[in-house]
Amino acid sequence: MDWSKGKSQKNIMNELKETRKKDFTFSSSRILGSMCTAPHPLAQQAAALYMETNMGDPELFLGTKELEKRVLNMAADLLHAPPNYGGLFLSGGTESNLTALHIARSLSHKKEIIISQSAHFSLQKAASLLKLKLRIVPTQKYQMDVHKIANLVNDHTAGVMAVAGTTGLGIIDPIPDIANLCHEENLFFHVDAAFGGFIIPFLKKQGYPLPQFDFALPGVSSISLDPHKMGCSVIPSGLFFIREKKWFEAISVDTPYISAKKQASLSGTRPGASVAATYAVMRHLGQEGYIDMAKRCIDLTLYTKKVLQQSGFSLITDPPLNILGIQVSKPFQVSQKLLKKGWSISYNTQLHCLRLVIMPHIKKRLIDQFVTDLQDVIKC
Ligand SMILES: Cc1ncc(COP(=O)(O)O)c(C=O)c1O
């Protein structure tokens, strides 16, 4: 592309609007397989207001730094974090998992991490970067099998990671049992709640029988949760917490030329726009707003389950959260046919299923239409 000469702002905007038409949009309700959703309109406004701010140079942006502290405190409160907790606003679940593994390795000077078969693929990247060996625990009814964890613990174990809301099926690993084991064995234990962190606490507050997964369990060392998933903030937004702030020292480096003297985050420059957006949406919705949203998503998940079953489809398992695995024999081919009908849905070839994530942008009437299209696609 020849870009030696500039183009007018109007022309650029027209070009951008045209190109954008090729994208799926959350508002169409046709994105059925994403863990992200449309950012709340207030989050978008807040991000625009803070677009130039940089959390990597916090003394320049004291107001934004204050917002980061407020966001961390609100989320820490939700997770029952102890007074000495440490927190970072990061880019999402991948960076948080990498940070957790980095801390576990640096504190223990050991090289093996125990993870579940259904853990997110970001752990493979993290292990490769940090030269850690992943010891993979098979699942039992899609949950990490706690008895098999005990068999893998040895003198090289740097830590254990479990998931509260797996990417594939929204399964919550037996976190209280794993936390007990890690507490007894004095092992670092990271809970990946990238997806579940902004829904499980709110469902629990309404009395849903979901297990404890946070710092209320003494064995939990760190937790990640993503505002850009069920938090309805802008991309990129990730929150990472550790039980003891001083653990960050194990991975911090000196920063000779910027305002903060030490930095624990892997990213240097970090978007204050994401911080402002997350603060705005959390403060605006409040816990009550997230409770309503969580309930809407679960109700719609149960409705979807009912319609699917009435239409002759089977689910891989009962959905503990708002993710459904629909059994089909050729998931990839089915997803491609659905794409031609205008649906974006992901699939899982290991579990032989289509994967439906019932996010806040999904409308009930579109579910009916989707199930009819799915039936058509399976027939032909
Ligand atoms: C459980 C879990 N952990 C980590 C991640 C990675 O998050 P991100 O894509 O924001 O880096 C995901 C993404 O879907 C996830 O579901």
The ligand as an SDF file (V2000), in Angstrom:
LIG
                    3D

 16 16  0  0  0  0  0  0  0  0999 V2000
   -9.9480  -19.6740   31.7200 C   0  0  0  0  0  0  0  0  0  0  0  0
   -9.1830  -18.7450   30.8220 C   0  0  0  0  0  0  0  0  0  0  0  0
   -7.9530  -18.3550   31.1670 N   0  0  0  0  0  0  0  0  0  0  0  0
   -7.2250  -17.5340   30.4010 C   0  0  0  0  0  0  0  0  0  0  0  0
   -7.7270  -17.0640   29.2150 C   0  0  0  0  0  0  0  0  0  0  0  0
   -6.8930  -16.1450   28.3510 C   0  0  0  0  0  0  0  0  0  0  0  0
   -7.4440  -14.8690   28.3890 O   0  0  0  0  0  0  0  0  0  0  0  0
   -7.0220  -13.7340   27.3390 P   0  0  0  0  0  0  0  0  0  0  0  0
   -7.4720  -14.2220   26.0010 O   0  0  0  0  0  0  0  0  0  0  0  0
   -7.7600  -12.5390   27.8510 O   0  0  0  0  0  0  0  0  0  0  0  0
   -5.5500  -13.5750   27.4200 O   0  0  0  0  0  0  0  0  0  0  0  0
   -9.0020  -17.4520   28.7920 C   0  0  0  0  0  0  0  0  0  0  0  0
   -9.5460  -16.9830   27.5210 C   0  0  0  0  0  0  0  0  0  0  0  0
  -10.5780  -17.3550   27.0640 O   0  0  0  0  0  0  0  0  0  0  0  0
   -9.7480  -18.3140   29.6250 C   0  0  0  0  0  0  0  0  0  0  0  0
  -10.9730  -18.7440   29.2750 O   0  0  0  0  0  0  0  0  0  0  0  0
  1  2  1  0
  2  3  1  0
  2 15  2  0
  3  4  2  0
  4  5  1  0
  5  6  1  0
  5 12  2  0
  6  7  1  0
  7  8  1  0
  8  9  2  0
  8 10  1  0
  8 11  1  0
 12 13  1  0
 12 15  1  0
 13 14  2  0
 15 16  1  0
M  END
$$$$
